[in-house]
Amino acid sequence: MNVVVAVFRLAVALLALIATHEIWLEGDLDGLVYFTNQSGLMLAVVMVWGALASLRQGGLLPERWRIAQPPAWFKGAVTLFLAITGLVAHFVLDPPDPTLPATFLGLTSAQIEHQITPVCAVVDFLLCDAHRRLRWRHAVAWLSYLYAYAVFALIRAEILATPHYPYPFVDLGELGWGGLLVNIAIYSVAFLVLGLVLVAIDRALPPRALVGSAGADEVTPAAEEPASAPTA
């Protein structure tokens, strides 16, 4: 099953790279200002990493290639960012324009990034990852990305001759500092709640992956558990 997991992850990575091809292939660095694109590129990295680790666990790569699965905090963060991308696209943003040119298999880049890869990221986390590795503090630590993103967007807009904000919630020109700080506070709560939900799900699932062997080396079989001391 490790091969199946690896193929799935490589397919997801391919989708993420196709959706962001204007950045890494055509040099459209302005596209990096969007949270969706940043998350998509991180997804490509973590999926290729995880695919190689799965192939190594399946014995299909040389033993000298000591590739472990991505660390829990990183994989959890990417899963959270993709889940947020999907939820915001579904409940907040307007539906993708169907008249835009298709990028792959009849799908536009927006459809891939907003609908397909978020679902794939969550499915991979639920089925193919080892669990009970996340800690509650990770949900708090992941907030730092939200704050770093907001600072990045604000500084970039100030540097530009014509300020351009990627999303309305960080549009300092329209919101003013008061409105901006209120929005950051609201998004912080949403970020934190979703992060805590992700950690709770991780802690509720079996330690070993449901598909593949991720986490198998961290599970002690009952037969190998130390016997309790005999009573007198």
Buried (B, 14 or more C-beta within 10 A) or exposed (E): EBBEBBEBBBEBBBBBBBBBBBBBEEEEEBBBBBBBBBBBBBBBBBBBBBBBBBBBBBEEBEEEEEBEBBEBBBBBBBBBBBBBBBBBBEEEEEEBEEEEEEBBEEBBBBBBBBBBBBEBBBBBBBBBBBBBBBBEEBBEEBBEBBEEBBEBBBEBBEEEEEEEBBBEBBBBEEBEEEEBEEBBEEBBEEBBEBBBEBBEBBBEBEBBBBBBBBBEEEEEEEEEEEEEEEEE
